[in-house]
Amino acid sequence: MTGSVPGRCCQPRLGAGRGVRGRRDAGRSRWRGGAYPACSGAGGGAAMKLKLKNVFLAYFLVSIAGLLYALVQLGQPCDCLPPLRAAAEQLRQKDLRISHLQAELRRPPPAPAQPPEPEALPTIYVVTPTYARLVQKAELVRLSQTLSLVPRLHWLLVEDAESPTPLVSGLLAASGLLFTHLVVLTPKAQRLREGEPGWVHPRGVEQRNKALDWLRGRGGAVGGEKDPPPPGTQGVVYFADDDNTYSRELFEEMRWTRGVSVWPVGLVGGLRFEGPQVQDGRVVGFHTAWEPNRPFPVDMAGFAVALPLLLAKPNAQFDSTAPRGHLESSLLSHLVDPKDLEPRAANCTRGTGVAHTDREAQDEAGGAAAAAGPGLRPSN
């Protein structure tokens, strides 16, 4: 048996037979490989094992390093967390919104809002002067039926007479309204003479002042509620002539007046309407054709006064000697400054359903406006 010597290369053994066959085989080996065969034995196996150990060790070290890196990264903050948190918050908000909408759908519908009880509303005291004439009853019936639609209303009807008449007394009793019947005769010096136009002497002055006296506790009632409102009563006073027309919405516009409230009035002074001009919620002028420089160029039907204000000004009343068109100003000048007026009806831009039906007065006002010519303009 032949062996290999460590540290030496294997040499081909050429036996005793260096004959033709041996030489042929040796030559064939050299021709095929171009060299001698590789060495074999204990030295080659050790080298191979060393190489495998080195490869395994390198692989192990690389794996350990990767594992350590992964463990380190697990403890580091991730840049993807803020977007994930934002998305989670959006989903949470959507879930809350859906839950809220589902709860709203399951909730029974609210009961319709109930109007306040009449006892909780301020009282509207409507002052109406009246005098005997052919159409008196017809106009009082029309007015009373409008007033009957308004809750918490007290009608102060004041006759221009020496004593109460059966016509007015019967009409009041049948109206179903809370009323006070007053009577006062216009002095002879202030009465219109035969043929005089209606604007020579203002009408209804004594009658309106009589109603103010009753409200202030000075008595004088001949029918209906004879006791004036007690101190501290919340209410509003409105002067409604019996020859005008009114809508019930107007009374709700004035009900919560704190001082003096104002609004437009239709068919006044030859105009389609007359009323305040409002800017930024404050009265800055008046749309009128008759003496726009009057302190308060408003119609009697175009304002209402809070009852506490009237009671706090005991000397405020209508002046029978006031110039033509200044009757309203004679009262209001004692109560409020023009800049402090309270505009109603959407800042005086919406109609209030108040219109004059006194044909004689309208004809006179229209003639006066026509005579003045095109120079008439609304006041600024």
Secondary structure per residue as TSV (DSSP state, phi and psi in degrees):
chain	resnum	aa	ss	phi	psi
A	1	M	-	360.0	133.5
A	2	T	-	-98.3	151.4
A	3	G	-	-131.5	170.9
A	4	S	-	-104.7	143.2
A	5	V	-	-95.1	126.4
A	6	P	T	-61.5	140.7
A	7	G	T	82.7	0.7
A	8	R	S	-124.0	148.6
A	9	C	-	-79.2	148.5
A	10	C	-	-74.1	134.9
A	11	Q	-	-111.3	144.2
A	12	P	-	-66.8	138.8
A	13	R	-	-92.9	121.4
A	14	L	-	-106.5	105.3
A	15	G	-	-69.6	-166.8
A	16	A	S	-63.8	-22.5
A	17	G	-	-83.6	83.1
A	18	R	-	-89.6	49.6
A	19	G	S	-90.8	-161.2
A	20	V	H	-66.8	-40.9
A	21	R	H	-68.1	-40.6
A	22	G	H	-64.2	-41.9
A	23	R	H	-67.6	-34.2
A	24	R	H	-65.9	-42.3
A	25	D	H	-66.4	-42.9
A	26	A	H	-63.2	-41.0
A	27	G	H	-66.0	-38.5
A	28	R	H	-62.5	-38.9
A	29	S	H	-65.4	-42.6
A	30	R	H	-67.4	-34.4
A	31	W	H	-70.8	-39.6
A	32	R	H	-70.2	-53.6
A	33	G	H	-92.3	-15.6
A	34	G	S	71.8	0.7
A	35	A	S	-160.5	180.0
A	36	Y	-	-82.6	158.0
A	37	P	-	-61.3	154.7
A	38	A	-	-66.4	159.3
A	39	C	-	-76.2	153.5
A	40	S	-	-139.3	162.0
A	41	G	S	132.3	-166.2
A	42	A	H	-63.8	-35.6
A	43	G	H	-65.2	-41.8
A	44	G	H	-67.5	-39.1
A	45	G	H	-66.5	-38.5
A	46	A	H	-63.8	-40.6
A	47	A	H	-63.8	-40.1
A	48	M	H	-65.5	-42.4
A	49	K	H	-62.4	-39.3
A	50	L	H	-62.6	-40.8
A	51	K	H	-64.1	-42.9
A	52	L	H	-63.4	-40.3
A	53	K	H	-62.1	-41.8
A	54	N	H	-63.2	-41.5
A	55	V	H	-64.7	-44.6
A	56	F	H	-62.8	-42.7
A	57	L	H	-62.9	-42.9
A	58	A	H	-62.7	-43.7
A	59	Y	H	-62.8	-40.2
A	60	F	H	-63.9	-45.1
A	61	L	H	-63.9	-41.6
A	62	V	H	-63.4	-41.1
A	63	S	H	-65.0	-43.5
A	64	I	H	-60.6	-43.8
A	65	A	H	-61.7	-43.3
A	66	G	H	-63.2	-40.2
A	67	L	H	-65.1	-44.2
A	68	L	H	-60.6	-40.6
A	69	Y	H	-63.6	-42.1
A	70	A	H	-64.0	-40.5
A	71	L	H	-65.0	-37.9
A	72	V	H	-65.6	-41.1
A	73	Q	H	-66.6	-28.1
A	74	L	H	-63.7	-29.3
A	75	G	T	-89.5	-0.5
A	76	Q	S	-94.0	147.1
A	77	P	-	-65.4	141.6
A	78	C	-	-100.0	136.0
A	79	D	T	-67.3	-13.3
A	80	C	T	-86.3	-6.6
A	81	L	H	-66.7	-45.7
A	82	P	H	-56.9	-47.2
A	83	P	H	-61.4	-37.8
A	84	L	H	-65.1	-40.7
A	85	R	H	-65.2	-41.1
A	86	A	H	-62.0	-42.7
A	87	A	H	-64.5	-39.6
A	88	A	H	-64.8	-38.1
A	89	E	H	-66.1	-40.2
A	90	Q	H	-61.7	-42.8
A	91	L	H	-63.6	-38.6
A	92	R	H	-64.7	-42.5
A	93	Q	H	-63.2	-40.1
A	94	K	H	-64.7	-40.5
A	95	D	H	-62.3	-40.7
A	96	L	H	-63.9	-41.5
A	97	R	H	-63.2	-42.8
A	98	I	H	-63.8	-41.6
A	99	S	H	-63.3	-39.3
A	100	H	H	-64.6	-44.4
A	101	L	H	-64.7	-38.8
A	102	Q	H	-64.1	-38.6
A	103	A	H	-65.9	-37.6
A	104	E	H	-64.9	-38.1
A	105	L	H	-67.8	-33.9
A	106	R	H	-78.4	-19.2
A	107	R	S	-73.5	135.8
A	108	P	-	-67.1	149.3
A	109	P	-	-62.1	144.4
A	110	P	-	-67.7	151.7
A	111	A	-	-69.5	142.5
A	112	P	-	-59.0	143.6
A	113	A	-	-63.4	132.6
A	114	Q	-	-92.7	135.7
A	115	P	-	-63.9	151.5
A	116	P	-	-61.5	149.4
A	117	E	-	-62.0	143.9
A	118	P	G	-54.3	-32.3
A	119	E	G	-66.2	-22.2
A	120	A	G	-87.4	-7.0
A	121	L	S	-88.4	144.7
A	122	P	-	-63.5	143.3
A	123	T	E	-78.8	138.1
A	124	I	E	-100.0	118.2
A	125	Y	E	-97.3	110.2
A	126	V	E	-98.0	117.4
A	127	V	E	-99.4	121.3
A	128	T	E	-129.2	110.6
A	129	P	E	-80.1	146.0
A	130	T	E	-146.5	155.0
A	131	Y	-	-143.5	160.3
A	132	A	-	-71.7	130.8
A	133	R	-	-167.1	172.4
A	134	L	T	-61.8	-39.3
A	135	V	T	-97.4	10.8
A	136	Q	H	-57.8	-50.2
A	137	K	H	-63.9	-43.3
A	138	A	H	-59.8	-42.7
A	139	E	H	-73.5	-34.5
A	140	L	H	-68.7	-36.4
A	141	V	H	-63.7	-46.1
A	142	R	H	-59.1	-46.7
A	143	L	H	-65.9	-42.2
A	144	S	H	-63.4	-35.6
A	145	Q	H	-71.2	-30.9
A	146	T	H	-68.3	-44.8
A	147	L	H	-65.7	-27.5
A	148	S	T	-67.6	-16.0
A	149	L	T	-84.9	-8.0
A	150	V	S	-101.1	123.0
A	151	P	S	-73.4	155.1
A	152	R	S	53.5	59.6
A	153	L	E	-127.8	140.8
A	154	H	E	-125.6	119.9
A	155	W	E	-96.0	121.6
A	156	L	E	-104.1	99.7
A	157	L	E	-100.7	120.9
A	158	V	E	-117.8	116.6
A	159	E	E	-85.3	141.1
A	160	D	S	-89.0	84.3
A	161	A	S	-161.2	166.0
A	162	E	S	-76.7	-30.0
A	163	S	S	-150.4	161.4
A	164	P	-	-63.5	140.8
A	165	T	-	-97.0	149.3
A	166	P	H	-59.1	-34.5
A	167	L	H	-59.9	-50.0
A	168	V	H	-72.6	-40.6
A	169	S	H	-61.4	-43.2
A	170	G	H	-67.7	-38.7
A	171	L	H	-64.7	-42.3
A	172	L	H	-64.3	-42.2
A	173	A	H	-64.3	-32.5
A	174	A	H	-88.5	-6.8
A	175	S	H	-74.8	-26.5
A	176	G	-	77.8	5.1
A	177	L	S	-91.2	154.4
A	178	L	E	-75.0	120.8
A	179	F	E	-139.9	163.4
A	180	T	E	-132.3	127.0
A	181	H	E	-100.8	120.9
A	182	L	E	-122.5	155.0
A	183	V	E	-140.8	133.3
A	184	V	-	-156.7	136.3
A	185	L	-	-92.8	134.8
A	186	T	-	-68.0	131.3
A	187	P	-	-56.7	149.2
A	188	K	G	-60.2	-35.1
A	189	A	G	-65.5	-22.8
A	190	Q	G	-100.9	3.5
A	191	R	S	-82.9	149.7
A	192	L	-	-75.6	134.8
A	193	R	-	-81.9	166.2
A	194	E	T	-59.6	124.7
A	195	G	T	89.4	-7.9
A	196	E	-	-77.2	140.4
A	197	P	-	-67.5	157.7
A	198	G	T	-67.2	-18.6
A	199	W	T	-86.8	-4.5
A	200	V	S	-63.7	-45.4
A	201	H	S	-124.9	129.4
A	202	P	-	-65.1	138.4
A	203	R	S	-98.0	150.8
A	204	G	S	81.7	7.5
A	205	V	H	-65.8	-52.4
A	206	E	H	-62.4	-35.7
A	207	Q	H	-69.4	-42.8
A	208	R	H	-65.8	-41.8
A	209	N	H	-64.6	-32.1
A	210	K	H	-62.9	-39.8
A	211	A	H	-66.3	-38.8
A	212	L	H	-63.6	-38.8
A	213	D	H	-61.9	-42.7
A	214	W	H	-63.5	-42.0
A	215	L	H	-61.9	-30.6
A	216	R	T	-87.7	8.0
A	217	G	T	86.6	22.6
A	218	R	-	-98.5	11.8
A	219	G	-	67.7	-164.3
A	220	G	-	106.4	3.3
A	221	A	E	-74.2	142.0
A	222	V	E	-111.5	-4.3
A	223	G	E	-168.0	160.3
A	224	G	E	75.3	-148.3
A	225	E	-	-73.0	116.0
A	226	K	-	-99.0	-13.4
A	227	D	S	-91.4	129.9
A	228	P	-	-69.6	166.6
A	229	P	-	-63.0	141.0
A	230	P	-	-69.2	158.8
A	231	P	T	-56.4	141.6
A	232	G	T	88.5	-1.7
A	233	T	-	-66.2	132.2
A	234	Q	-	-90.4	126.3
A	235	G	E	-169.6	-178.2
A	236	V	E	-141.7	145.3
A	237	V	E	-111.4	130.5
A	238	Y	E	-131.1	137.3
A	239	F	E	-102.2	102.8
A	240	A	-	-112.5	109.3
A	241	D	-	-70.9	152.4
A	242	D	T	-79.5	-7.7
A	243	D	T	-101.6	15.3
A	244	N	E	-109.0	166.5
A	245	T	E	-113.5	148.0
A	246	Y	-	-140.1	146.5
A	247	S	-	-99.0	151.0
A	248	R	H	-68.5	-24.9
A	249	E	H	-60.9	-29.7
A	250	L	H	-58.0	-40.2
A	251	F	H	-69.3	-30.0
A	252	E	H	-75.1	-25.7
A	253	E	H	-65.0	-37.2
A	254	M	H	-91.7	-13.3
A	255	R	T	-58.3	-36.4
A	256	W	T	-100.8	29.9
A	257	T	-	-61.8	133.5
A	258	R	S	-96.5	-31.6
A	259	G	S	-132.7	-93.1
A	260	V	E	-130.8	119.7
A	261	S	E	-103.4	151.5
A	262	V	E	-138.0	160.6
A	263	W	-	-163.3	169.2
A	264	P	-	-72.9	154.0
A	265	V	E	-130.0	134.2
A	266	G	E	-85.7	152.3
A	267	L	E	57.8	58.8
A	268	V	E	-125.9	135.6
A	269	G	T	58.0	34.5
A	270	G	T	78.4	3.8
A	271	L	E	-106.0	159.7
A	272	R	E	-66.3	-33.8
A	273	F	E	-156.1	159.5
A	274	E	E	-134.7	139.5
A	275	G	E	176.9	176.8
A	276	P	E	-71.2	153.8
A	277	Q	E	-104.7	129.4
A	278	V	E	-120.0	137.3
A	279	Q	E	-137.3	126.3
A	280	D	T	54.9	37.4
A	281	G	T	79.6	9.1
A	282	R	E	-128.5	146.0
A	283	V	E	-74.9	122.6
A	284	V	E	-116.1	-5.4
A	285	G	E	179.8	-171.5
A	286	F	E	-140.8	139.7
A	287	H	E	-92.7	103.2
A	288	T	-	-154.4	157.5
A	289	A	S	-108.3	-12.7
A	290	W	S	-108.9	112.5
A	291	E	-	43.2	73.0
A	292	P	T	-64.2	-13.4
A	293	N	T	-87.3	5.8
A	294	R	S	-60.2	149.9
A	295	P	S	-55.6	-41.7
A	296	F	S	-134.3	86.3
A	297	P	-	-79.0	67.3
A	298	V	-	-125.3	159.7
A	299	D	-	-87.0	158.4
A	300	M	G	-57.6	-32.4
A	301	A	G	-84.7	1.5
A	302	G	G	-102.8	13.9
A	303	F	E	-152.6	160.9
A	304	A	E	-140.6	151.7
A	305	V	E	-122.8	133.6
A	306	A	E	-64.2	134.7
A	307	L	H	-58.0	-44.5
A	308	P	H	-58.9	-33.9
A	309	L	H	-67.4	-42.8
A	310	L	H	-62.8	-41.7
A	311	L	H	-69.3	-28.2
A	312	A	H	-77.8	-12.8
A	313	K	-	-119.8	78.3
A	314	P	T	-66.2	-18.8
A	315	N	T	-93.4	-2.1
A	316	A	-	-76.8	119.3
A	317	Q	-	-158.8	174.9
A	318	F	-	-81.1	141.9
A	319	D	-	-103.3	116.1
A	320	S	T	-69.6	-16.2
A	321	T	T	-97.0	6.6
A	322	A	-	-64.6	145.7
A	323	P	-	-59.9	163.8
A	324	R	T	-57.0	129.6
A	325	G	T	85.2	-3.9
A	326	H	-	-105.4	10.9
A	327	L	H	-64.1	-44.3
A	328	E	H	-63.0	-40.4
A	329	S	H	-65.4	-30.3
A	330	S	H	-64.1	-29.0
A	331	L	H	-86.8	-49.9
A	332	L	H	-66.4	-28.5
A	333	S	T	-62.3	-23.7
A	334	H	T	-85.6	-7.0
A	335	L	T	-113.4	-37.5
A	336	V	-	-158.0	157.3
A	337	D	-	-87.4	148.7
A	338	P	G	-55.3	-34.7
A	339	K	G	-69.5	-16.3
A	340	D	G	-98.4	7.9
A	341	L	-	-64.5	147.9
A	342	E	E	-103.1	105.5
A	343	P	E	-72.6	134.1
A	344	R	-	-114.9	-172.5
A	345	A	H	55.9	56.6
A	346	A	H	54.9	55.9
A	347	N	H	56.5	40.4
A	348	C	H	62.1	29.7
A	349	T	T	-105.2	-4.7
A	350	R	S	-121.5	142.7
A	351	G	-	-64.0	146.8
A	352	T	-	-105.6	-3.2
A	353	G	S	78.2	20.5
A	354	V	-	-104.3	128.6
A	355	A	E	-147.8	146.2
A	356	H	E	-82.1	140.8
A	357	T	-	-123.3	7.5
A	358	D	-	-76.2	95.4
A	359	R	H	-61.2	-39.9
A	360	E	H	-63.0	-44.9
A	361	A	H	-65.1	-37.0
A	362	Q	H	-66.6	-41.1
A	363	D	H	-62.5	-41.2
A	364	E	H	-65.7	-42.6
A	365	A	H	-66.7	-39.8
A	366	G	H	-64.2	-39.8
A	367	G	H	-64.5	-38.9
A	368	A	H	-65.6	-39.9
A	369	A	H	-67.8	-39.2
A	370	A	H	-67.1	-37.9
A	371	A	H	-67.3	-28.5
A	372	A	H	-73.4	-20.3
A	373	G	G	85.4	-173.5
A	374	P	G	-73.7	-2.8
A	375	G	G	-71.8	-10.9
A	376	L	-	-70.4	130.2
A	377	R	-	-140.5	153.2
A	378	P	-	-60.3	143.5
A	379	S	-	-72.3	153.4
A	380	N	-	-99.3	360.0
